[in-house]
Amino acid sequence: MTEAGDDDRTTPQGGFVGRSIDEFVSQLRFFSDRARGLAGSATSRLPLPALPSPPGAMSAAQLRAIKEMVTAQRSSIAAMRAQLDAFDQQLAVFERILDPLVEWSGTWARLEEAVGDIVRREPPAEQ
Protein backbone atom coordinates (compact mmCIF):
# COMPACT_ATOMS: atom_id res chain seq x y z
CA MET A 1 0.00 0.00 0.00
CA THR A 2 1.12 3.52 -0.67
CA GLU A 3 0.86 6.28 1.86
CA ALA A 4 -0.39 9.78 1.10
CA GLY A 5 3.18 11.08 1.26
CA ASP A 6 4.28 8.58 -1.39
CA ASP A 7 1.56 9.87 -3.73
CA ASP A 8 2.90 13.42 -3.29
CA ARG A 9 6.32 12.22 -4.41
CA THR A 10 4.92 10.76 -7.62
CA THR A 11 3.75 14.23 -8.70
CA PRO A 12 6.86 16.33 -8.43
CA GLN A 13 5.25 19.74 -8.13
CA GLY A 14 2.09 18.67 -6.27
CA GLY A 15 4.05 17.40 -3.27
CA PHE A 16 6.32 20.43 -3.12
CA VAL A 17 3.44 22.89 -3.42
CA GLY A 18 1.37 20.98 -0.88
CA ARG A 19 4.20 20.94 1.64
CA SER A 20 4.92 24.64 1.00
CA ILE A 21 1.31 25.55 1.67
CA ASP A 22 1.26 23.43 4.84
CA GLU A 23 4.45 25.10 6.07
CA PHE A 24 3.09 28.56 5.26
CA VAL A 25 -0.18 27.86 7.10
CA SER A 26 1.64 26.49 10.14
CA GLN A 27 3.98 29.51 10.23
CA LEU A 28 1.02 31.87 9.87
CA ARG A 29 -0.81 30.05 12.66
CA PHE A 30 2.29 30.25 14.88
CA PHE A 31 2.70 33.97 14.15
CA SER A 32 -0.96 34.77 14.87
CA ASP A 33 -0.91 32.74 18.11
CA ARG A 34 2.25 34.51 19.23
CA ALA A 35 0.85 37.94 18.28
CA ARG A 36 -2.35 37.17 20.16
CA GLY A 37 -0.32 36.13 23.20
CA LEU A 38 1.78 39.31 23.07
CA ALA A 39 -1.28 41.47 22.62
CA GLY A 40 -2.95 39.79 25.59
CA SER A 41 0.02 40.48 27.83
CA ALA A 42 0.33 44.06 26.55
CA THR A 43 -3.30 44.86 27.21
CA SER A 44 -3.00 43.68 30.76
CA ARG A 45 -0.20 46.23 31.34
CA LEU A 46 -1.50 49.15 29.23
CA PRO A 47 -5.09 50.33 29.14
CA LEU A 48 -6.15 50.67 25.51
CA PRO A 49 -8.80 53.21 24.54
CA ALA A 50 -12.10 51.76 23.41
CA LEU A 51 -12.93 52.27 19.76
CA PRO A 52 -16.32 53.85 19.06
CA SER A 53 -17.29 51.28 16.45
CA PRO A 54 -15.43 49.24 13.91
CA PRO A 55 -14.84 51.02 10.60
CA GLY A 56 -16.49 48.16 8.72
CA ALA A 57 -19.73 48.74 10.62
CA MET A 58 -19.73 52.42 9.70
CA SER A 59 -19.15 51.54 6.06
CA ALA A 60 -22.03 49.08 6.15
CA ALA A 61 -24.31 51.73 7.66
CA GLN A 62 -23.20 54.28 5.08
CA LEU A 63 -23.73 51.82 2.24
CA ARG A 64 -27.16 50.94 3.59
CA ALA A 65 -28.06 54.65 3.70
CA ILE A 66 -26.83 55.13 0.13
CA LYS A 67 -28.82 52.09 -1.02
CA GLU A 68 -31.96 53.42 0.65
CA MET A 69 -31.40 56.83 -0.97
CA VAL A 70 -30.97 55.27 -4.42
CA THR A 71 -34.09 53.14 -3.88
CA ALA A 72 -36.06 56.23 -2.83
CA GLN A 73 -34.84 58.18 -5.88
CA ARG A 74 -35.81 55.32 -8.20
CA SER A 75 -39.26 55.22 -6.57
CA SER A 76 -39.54 58.97 -7.06
CA ILE A 77 -38.62 58.62 -10.73
CA ALA A 78 -41.20 55.85 -11.13
CA ALA A 79 -43.84 58.11 -9.57
CA MET A 80 -42.85 60.96 -11.91
CA ARG A 81 -43.12 58.60 -14.89
CA ALA A 82 -46.60 57.58 -13.78
CA GLN A 83 -47.61 61.24 -13.42
CA LEU A 84 -46.16 62.09 -16.83
CA ASP A 85 -47.98 59.13 -18.42
CA ALA A 86 -51.26 60.28 -16.85
CA PHE A 87 -50.63 63.86 -18.02
CA ASP A 88 -49.82 62.60 -21.53
CA GLN A 89 -53.09 60.64 -21.61
CA GLN A 90 -55.00 63.74 -20.49
CA LEU A 91 -53.34 65.79 -23.24
CA ALA A 92 -54.22 63.13 -25.83
CA VAL A 93 -57.89 63.29 -24.78
CA PHE A 94 -57.79 67.10 -24.87
CA GLU A 95 -56.21 66.96 -28.34
CA ARG A 96 -58.98 64.63 -29.59
CA ILE A 97 -61.58 67.04 -28.18
CA LEU A 98 -59.93 70.04 -29.83
CA ASP A 99 -59.80 68.51 -33.34
CA PRO A 100 -63.58 68.73 -34.01
CA LEU A 101 -63.75 72.15 -32.32
CA VAL A 102 -61.07 73.47 -34.67
CA GLU A 103 -63.01 72.13 -37.68
CA TRP A 104 -66.28 73.54 -36.35
CA SER A 105 -64.77 76.98 -35.72
CA GLY A 106 -63.31 77.00 -39.27
CA THR A 107 -66.73 76.11 -40.70
CA TRP A 108 -68.38 78.80 -38.56
CA ALA A 109 -65.83 81.38 -39.73
CA ARG A 110 -66.59 80.55 -43.39
CA LEU A 111 -70.34 80.78 -42.69
CA GLU A 112 -69.95 84.18 -41.00
CA GLU A 113 -67.91 85.40 -43.94
CA ALA A 114 -70.54 84.21 -46.45
CA VAL A 115 -73.40 85.75 -44.44
CA GLY A 116 -71.40 88.93 -43.95
CA ASP A 117 -70.93 89.29 -47.69
CA ILE A 118 -74.70 89.07 -48.23
CA VAL A 119 -75.47 91.60 -45.48
CA ARG A 120 -72.75 94.03 -46.51
CA ARG A 121 -73.75 94.16 -50.17
CA GLU A 122 -74.64 97.59 -51.27
CA PRO A 123 -78.27 98.06 -52.06
CA PRO A 124 -79.07 98.25 -55.77
CA ALA A 125 -79.04 101.76 -57.15
CA GLU A 126 -82.47 103.27 -57.83
CA GLN A 127 -83.18 104.41 -61.31
C-alpha positions in Angstrom: 0.0 0.0 0.0 1.1 3.5 -0.7 0.9 6.3 1.9 -0.4 9.8 1.1 3.2 11.1 1.3 4.3 8.6 -1.4 1.6 9.9 -3.7 2.9 13.4 -3.3 6.3 12.2 -4.4 4.9 10.8 -7.6 3.8 14.2 -8.7 6.9 16.3 -8.4 5.3 19.7 -8.1 2.1 18.7 -6.3 4.1 17.4 -3.3 6.3 20.4 -3.1 3.4 22.9 -3.4 1.4 21.0 -0.9 4.2 20.9 1.6 4.9 24.6 1.0 1.3 25.5 1.7 1.3 23.4 4.8 4.4 25.1 6.1 3.1 28.6 5.3 -0.2 27.9 7.1 1.6 26.5 10.1 4.0 29.5 10.2 1.0 31.9 9.9 -0.8 30.1 12.7 2.3 30.3 14.9 2.7 34.0 14.2 -1.0 34.8 14.9 -0.9 32.7 18.1 2.3 34.5 19.2 0.8 37.9 18.3 -2.4 37.2 20.2 -0.3 36.1 23.2 1.8 39.3 23.1 -1.3 41.5 22.6 -2.9 39.8 25.6 0.0 40.5 27.8 0.3 44.1 26.6 -3.3 44.9 27.2 -3.0 43.7 30.8 -0.2 46.2 31.3 -1.5 49.2 29.2 -5.1 50.3 29.1 -6.1 50.7 25.5 -8.8 53.2 24.5 -12.1 51.8 23.4 -12.9 52.3 19.8 -16.3 53.8 19.1 -17.3 51.3 16.4 -15.4 49.2 13.9 -14.8 51.0 10.6 -16.5 48.2 8.7 -19.7 48.7 10.6 -19.7 52.4 9.7 -19.1 51.5 6.1 -22.0 49.1 6.2 -24.3 51.7 7.7 -23.2 54.3 5.1 -23.7 51.8 2.2 -27.2 50.9 3.6 -28.1 54.7 3.7 -26.8 55.1 0.1 -28.8 52.1 -1.0 -32.0 53.4 0.7 -31.4 56.8 -1.0 -31.0 55.3 -4.4 -34.1 53.1 -3.9 -36.1 56.2 -2.8 -34.8 58.2 -5.9 -35.8 55.3 -8.2 -39.3 55.2 -6.6 -39.5 59.0 -7.1 -38.6 58.6 -10.7 -41.2 55.8 -11.1 -43.8 58.1 -9.6 -42.9 61.0 -11.9 -43.1 58.6 -14.9 -46.6 57.6 -13.8 -47.6 61.2 -13.4 -46.2 62.1 -16.8 -48.0 59.1 -18.4 -51.3 60.3 -16.8 -50.6 63.9 -18.0 -49.8 62.6 -21.5 -53.1 60.6 -21.6 -55.0 63.7 -20.5 -53.3 65.8 -23.2 -54.2 63.1 -25.8 -57.9 63.3 -24.8 -57.8 67.1 -24.9 -56.2 67.0 -28.3 -59.0 64.6 -29.6 -61.6 67.0 -28.2 -59.9 70.0 -29.8 -59.8 68.5 -33.3 -63.6 68.7 -34.0 -63.7 72.2 -32.3 -61.1 73.5 -34.7 -63.0 72.1 -37.7 -66.3 73.5 -36.3 -64.8 77.0 -35.7 -63.3 77.0 -39.3 -66.7 76.1 -40.7 -68.4 78.8 -38.6 -65.8 81.4 -39.7 -66.6 80.6 -43.4 -70.3 80.8 -42.7 -70.0 84.2 -41.0 -67.9 85.4 -43.9 -70.5 84.2 -46.5 -73.4 85.8 -44.4 -71.4 88.9 -44.0 -70.9 89.3 -47.7 -74.7 89.1 -48.2 -75.5 91.6 -45.5 -72.8 94.0 -46.5 -73.7 94.2 -50.2 -74.6 97.6 -51.3 -78.3 98.1 -52.1 -79.1 98.3 -55.8 -79.0 101.8 -57.1 -82.5 103.3 -57.8 -83.2 104.4 -61.3 
